[in-house]
Every structure is written in structure tokens, then in C-alpha cells.
Amino acid sequence: MRLLPVFVLCAVTACAPLQTSEVSKSYPAGGTGIDRVAAVQGFAARPGSAPLRSNAEMARDFLDLEFRMESGRALPTISRFEGPISVSMSGDVPATVGRDLQSLIARLRGEAGLDVRLAEPGQSASIDIAFHPRAELQRVVPTAACFVVPRVTSLAEYRARRNSAHVDWAMLTRREHVQIFVPSDTSPQEVRDCLHEELAQAMGPLNDLYRLPDSVFNDDNFNTVLTGFDMLMLRLHYSPELQNGMNEAEVASRLPALLAWLNPAGERVGPTPGQLSPRPWIDAVSAAFAPRSSAASRMAAAERMLSIARAQGWQDTRLAFSHFAVGRSSVTSDPQAAVAAFAEAGRIFRRQRGATIQAAHVDMQMAALALSAGQPAQTIKFVDRALPAVRQAENASLLATLMLLKSEALDALGQPAAARELRLDSQPWARYGFGADHQVRARMSEIAALAARGQRS
């Protein structure tokens, strides 16, 4: 299940709703607005970066991904599809999905070695991706952007069976049909992100672990496309040495040899002990990023996250994420405290292997704060440091946001031609990342308001 996105630009008025009908900056006719840009930019398919952690650590990760659910409930055995895996789509399929799905299938075949392909017309597929309006899906699962369910063929059937053993993953010893539910009326990037996470979980591990820095199997939503680590987990899941119905001890006994063969570089990296996140910390994460909660309750939850992380003695991305939550919760009430929290989060993320996109998210927040404080040169430094990791992570919405922040900083520095060119360059990415024109304009308005605030400071 992919949770609703929790990372937004929050440096103005506590993320109050914006007037989206206009941009708080005037542009010359035929100039930098979005109306001239018809194209939606996508990313070319490329393999994920190789995992950077030890095989001993990743063996522990694999077992925790395979034999536990996100709720913490144990799974007794491994389950997977037998034979070729076919994928179909149904419902109101968005126009950009075909390209993104073909690109993902090519990666799954090439990097994970999976025998997966698009279903032939009329064929009963192993996995069907059903598109429904977001509101319809959220009436069933309110907190999910998209979700995956075994042994149903429609949303109506899931409603009827949702509390029964029929859709209980723990009851499966073999996967035969899985249904993925994705919103049809959202941005191309969110649809693509759902394809990556939900297809991976439809075929492979079912759990998410906050301790993973380089994976979509992590509810922090920093990574949005399958990584090299994820492909390795899927390759392990379908290794001939593993079989449906194996228990945790049986799988664990085979992992050292399998990982040494599939990932020899991991034999040369020292192990780092893995530790499951305690439920109180996970609950605090949910509360800290709950979109409809009060600012005070989000701040209290973020402080609980940080308190628990420190008490656990963590030095990994979960400690950084806790500082990030504190920074995000204090942007409006105490900008100086937010800067300190984001700076600490960024310091920890940058010393972790595989956490470059997390550090880039921190730099985006720091760039926004710098712009609102009237420091355009510092804004550009943060943006330029973040851009390579964001492009590598294929995050179009974050890329467009950074480009728009830099364009406003260039305007503030008296470089209107460079600002105009960068703003135009950002628009295809913004269309892919944010979707509808009014959502693109809303992000432009939000960033223009930051720049105006900086000019007044």
C-alpha cells in the first residue's frame, strides 16, 4: 500500500490553501506561464543504483520484508506466482500509463530477472491494475494513495470481502491473481509511483521498513521508483532455491549463499545490525504527517518521533527522518528551529549510504526557507546541491519545485532572462509531477509568494 504523499513545500502560512486561479507574479504575454507547454516530460528508463549495504544486513531486511506485514503481524510462509506473470489494466486508464508501465516491466525483466509481460487482449492476467477516481478509492481505504489486494477482481468484490480470510495475505501459500487499485484522476508521477510500489508488492515482499534508506519498501515515500536494492529483493524472492510455502528458517538458511552469488559486492561491506521500528514510533510518524491534524498535534507527534529515536540509540535514517519531521512541523511557528532541525536531518542523511534523495528533500526545504528569508544566493546553493540526486531518483515534482525555487532566486538576483528560461524548462516536469494546470499554477503561486516574502524581509 502506498500512503498518501506527506512531503510538501511548507514554508508559507502553515501550508494554508492557496488561491490557485492566479500566479502572484505577472509574466509577459506568451512568456513563462504553463499554457504554452503542451508536453508532459517523463524519465528515460535506466537501472537502479546498486545496493550499498552488506549482504548480512540485506538478508535481515529480506526476512523482515517477507515474513511480516506492515501492521507487524507475522506471515508464516513465503508466497509468489508460479510461471510467467502477466499484467493487464482496466477502468479509466490515464494516457501516460502505457509508457511508464512498459518501462517498468522492461526494468523488472532486465534487473530482477522476472518473467513478467503485458497480458494479451482477452487474457486473464496474473495482476490487473484497476483505475478508479481517487474519491472512490479513499472511501474504501482513506489513507492510501493506492493499494493491492489478493484474490479479488473488482473494487466491489473487495468491499464485500475486505474483512474476510479470502483477502488475507497470511492465508496465501501461492499467488494466482492480485488486483491493484490506482487513482485515475491524479498526476502522472503519482500513477507511476503507484505502479512501482504496488507491482513490486503484488509480486514480492509485502512489508515496508522505515529503516531502509534505498527502497520503495518504506512508507516515508522518499524513494518513488524501484531501486537496485528493490530489484535484488525481487530477484531473491523468485530465486529457484526458494519455493512457495517455505517458512522463515528455511528461507534464512539459503540466503547467505544466494546473496553471495547475486550480490558479490555485498560480501565486502561490513554488516550493520537491523532493527524493526517500534510501533509507538510508527504511530508517531503517522500522526506527524497526518494532513488534517492541527499544527500542535503534528508538532507533538514529531517530537515523540525524535524522543523515541534518541531513546532507541538510532544513528540511521530514522533519526534523520525524526529531525525532518520536527523541522517540517516548526517551519511556520519557529523558522530558526526548523532550520536547525533540517540541518541536522541533512547532516545525518548525507552520512548514510543510499540516502541522497532524502538529503535532497531537506535541501528543498532549506532552499524554500532561504528564499522566504531574502537569501536568493543561498537558495541557489541548496537547489544546485539537490538537483543531481533528484534527477537520479526520477522525482519530477521535486525537480520542478527546485527549478521554480531557483528561477525565483535568479529573478531576485537581477537575472530575469535566466529565470524565465529555467521557469519554462520546469513546466514539462511540473505537468508530470503535479498533473492538472491548476495544480501547477498552485505550486508556482506558492513559490512566488516565498520570493515576495523574501523581498519584504
N, C-alpha and C positions, 0 to 999 in steps of 0.2 A: 504494500500500500504506500503510495506517495502522498505525504501530508501536504496540506496547503502551503504555498510558499511563505516563509517567515522573514525573508531578508528583503527589506525595502529601504529606500532612502528616507531617513528620519532626521533631518536637521532643521526643519521648519515647523513651527506651531504644532508640535507633538503629532505630526502626521495627520493633521486635520484634513477633511475633504477639501479638495481644490476646486476652483471654478475651471472646468475643463473646456469651456466653449471658446476661450481665447488664450493667447500666449502673452505674458506680461512683457513683451518686447516687440517693437514693430520692425518688420523686415521689408526691404524693398520689394516692389511688385516683381513677381517671377523669381524671387530670391530664395531665401533659405527655409521656407515652410515645407511641409511634407507633401503638399498637393502635387508638386512636380515629380515626385518619386513614385513610380508605379511598381518597381521591382521589390521583391522580398528576398533578402540575402540569406543564404544558407551556408553551412560549412562543408567543405570537401571532406570526404571520408578519409580518415587516417588512423593508424593503430594507436592504441593507448600506450602510455609510457610504461616501461617495465616496472613491476613492483620493487620497492627498495628495502623491504624488510626481510628478516631471516626466515628460512623455511620452518624453523621450530615455532616461531611466533605465528606464522601463517597456518600451520597445522592446527594450533589452538583456535585461531579465527575460524577456520573451516568447520571445526566441530561445533563451535558456538553458533555459527550461521545455520548449520544443517540440523541440529538437534534441539533447538529452542525456537519458540515463536517470539514475536515482538512483545507479547504480553508477559513473557518469562516462562510460559508453560513449556514443558518438555515434550519433544517429539520422540517416539520410541524407535522409529526406523527411518532410513533414507527412502525417498521415493523419487522417481523420474520417469520420463517417457521411454518406451521401448521402440527402437526403429526410427525411421525418419520423422521429423517434426514439421508439420505443415501449419501455415498461418494464413488466416483469412481476415477480412474486415467487413463490417456490416453497419447499417444505420447511415446517418448523415456524415459521410467521410469527408473531412476537410481537404482542400485542394493540395496542400503541401505534404500530406501524409505519405503519398506513394513514394516520393523521392527519399524521404527520411527512413521509411521502413525498409526499402531496398538497400540503402546504405548500411543500416544496422544489421540486416541479415547477412550482407557480404562480410561485415566485421565478425559476426558470430561464426560464420563458416571458416574464415581465414585465421582468426586469432584463437578462438575456443575450439575449433575443430568439430563443430556441431553440424549434423546433417539436418539443417533447417532450410525451408524454402517456402515460397508463397504457394498457397493451395491453388489447384486448378479450379476453374469455374464449375460450380456444382459439387465440388468435392467436400466431404465432411472433414473439417480441419481439426488438427490437434488443439490449436489455440485460435479462438476468434476474438478479434478486437472490436467491441461494440461501442459506437459513438452515440451519446445522448446529450441533451442540453445539461449544462452544469447544475442548474437548479434541480433538475430531476434526479441527478445522482446524489446531490447533497441532502435530498430528503431521505435518502437511504443511509448514506454514510457522511454525516455533516462535516467531519474534519479532513476528509480525504480529497485530494485533487483527482485521484484515480485509484482504482483498486482491482484486485484479481481474486477470482473465486473458482474453486474446482467443481466439476460435475453439474454445472448449470448451463443452459443455452440462451437465457434471456434475463433481463432485469426483473421481469415479472416472476419468473421462476425463483430467482434469488430472494425476492421479497417473501415469497411463500415458504421457502425452505431455510431462511437465514439462521434460525435458531435450532436447526436440526443437525443430527450427525451426518446427514447427506453432504453438507458443505464443510465438514470438519477436516482440516488438513491432517490432523493426527490419526484419522481413520484410514488414510490412504497408504497402501503399500505399492501402488503403481499409479502413474498419471496417464489418463486416457483423453480427457477433454477438460480444458480450462478456458474460462471466459474472462477477458479483461474489459473493464468499463472505463472509458475515457471521455472527457467533455468534448463536445463537438463545437462549442462556441467560445473557445479560448485562443490564446496566441499560438502560432506555430511552434514556438520554443517549448511551451508547456506541454503541447501534444507530444513533441519529440522526446522530452524528458520522461513523460509517462511511458512511452514506448520502451525506452531503455530500461527503466527500473522494473516495470511490470512484466515485460517479456522475460527479463532475467529471473524474476521471482516465479513466474509461471513455469519456467523450465528448471530452475535450480534452487539455491538456498532461499528459505522463507523469512529468515530473521534479518533485523537491522541492528548494527552495533555502533554506538556513539564513539567508541574508541578508534574506529578505522579512519585514518586520515585520507586515504586514497581510494575511496569506494563509493558507489551509489547505494550500497547496502548500509546506509547511515541516514538516520532521519534528520540530520542537520541541514540537508539539502545544499551543501556547498558544492559537491560534485553532481553534475547533472547528466553526464553521459558515461557509459561504461568505460572503466579504466583498465589498465593492464592487470591489476590485481583482480578485478571482477572477472576478466576473461580467464585468468588462471583458476579461479574458483569454479567457473562453469566447466572448464576442461577437466578439473578434478572430479566434479560431480558426475560427469559422463565417462570417466575412465573405465576401461574394460575390467579392471581389477575390482571395481565396486559394483554392487548389484542391488536391485530393489530388495527391501526387507532387511538389509544389514543394520545391526544396532551400532551404537556409538563405539563400543570397544572393538568391534570387528573393523569398522572404518579406521579408527585410530591406529590399529596395528599395521595398516597398509600405507598410511600417509607418509612416513619418512622416506621410504623408497620411491614413492610416486613423486613427491616434491623434489627429491634429489635428481630425478630423471627429467621432470618437466621444467624445473627452475634451478639449474645448477648454480647460478649466481647467488641464490639464497643460502647456499651452504657456506658461503664465505662471509656472511653478515652475522654479527653477534646477536643472540636472542634477547628479546625484551619481553618480560612477563606480561601476559594478557590478563585483564581483569574485567569481569562483567560490571556494568554500571548499576549501582543500587537503585531500586525502584523510587525512593524519595527524590533522588537527583533527576531521574527521568520525568517524574511528575512535575518537578520544578521547572524543567525545560518547557514542558507543555504550557505551564502557567505563564512563564516569562514571555512566550511568543504568542499567547492567545490573542487574536486580533480584536476581540470585543471586550476584553478586560480593561479595567481602569489603569491609568498610568501608575498609580500607587501599588496596585496588586502585581503588575508586571515587574516593578522595581523590587518589591519584596521577594518575588519568586527568583529574580536574577541574583539577589543577594544570597538566597538559600542555595542556589546552584554553586556560587563561589564558596560559601561556607562548607558545603559538603565536599567539594573538590579539594579544598585545602585539608579537610579532616581525613580524606582518603589518601593524602600524600601524592596525588597525581601531579605529574610534570608533563603530561601529554596534551593532545589537542582538546581534551575535555576541560582542562584547566583554562586553556586559552578561550575556549567557547564560553566558559562561565564569565571571564572578563569581558568578552564581546557582548554578552547579554547585559551585563551591568552598564557598559558604555551605551548600548542601544537604548536602554531604559532611562538613561540620565541625560540624553542629548539636550532636551528642552529645559529641564529643571536645573541642570548644573553642567554647562558645556565644558568647564575645566575638568570636572571629574570624568566626563565622557572621554575627553582627550586622553587622560591618564589611563583609563580602563582600556581604550582601544590600543594605545601604545603598548601596554603590557600584553594584550592579546596578540598583537602583531609580532612582538619580540618572541613569544613562545611559539607561535605558528612557524616563524621563519627558521627556528632551530629544529623543527620536526621534519623528518624525511617525508616527502609526498604531500605537504600541506601548503603548497604555493598558492592554490586558488583561495584557501582560507585567508592567507595574508593579503591577497588582492582585495577580498571583501573588506578587510579592515582598512586598506588604503583608500578604497572608495569612500568609506565613512569619514576618514580623515580629510580627504580632498574636499568633501562637502562642507565639513566644519571650517576648513581653511578658507574656502570661497565665501562662506557666510560671515567670516571674521575679517574680510577685506585683505586676504593674503593670496592673491592670484598666483604669484610665482611659486609659493609652496603647494598650491593646488596642483599645478602642472607637475611638480616633482612627484607627488603621490600618484598621480594618474600615470605618468610615464613608467614608474616602477611597477605598477599593477598590470599594464597592458599585455606584456608577453604571456603571463600566466593565464590571463582571461582568454586570450586567443587560443592558447593551447587547450584550455578547458572547454572551448566552444560554447561560451555563455554569451549569447548575443545581447540579452537585456542588460547585463553588466557592462559589456563592451560599449553599447550605445550610451549608457549612463556616464561612463568615464569620458567618452568623446564629447558629450554635451557639457560636462563639467569643465573640460579643458577649453572648449570653444568659448564659454563664458569668461574663463580666466584670460584667454587671449584678447577678448574684447576689452576687458578691464585694463589690460596692459597696452592698449592702443594699437592692436593688430587686427583690425576688423576684417581684412581680406583673408587672413589665415583662419580666423574664427568662422567666417562664412563657409569656407571650403570644408573645414572639419565638420561643421554642422550638417552640411549636405552629405558628406561621406557617412555620417552616423545614421541617416534615415533608413536605408535598407535593413541595417541591423536592428533598428528600433521597431520597424514593422514586423520583423521576425520575432523579436523578443517580447514586444508588448501587444502586438495584434492590431486592433482597430485604431483608426486615425485618432479618435478622441482620447484613447489611452496614450498614444504617442504624444499628443499635444499636452496631456496632463503632466507627463514626465518633463517635457520641455518647460512648461509653466513652473513646475516645482523648482527646477534648476535655475531658471531665470529669476525666480524670487530669492533664491540664495544669493545670487550675484547682486541683486538690488539691495538686499540686506547688508552685504559686504560694503557696498558703496556708501551706505549711510553710517557705517561703524567708524 
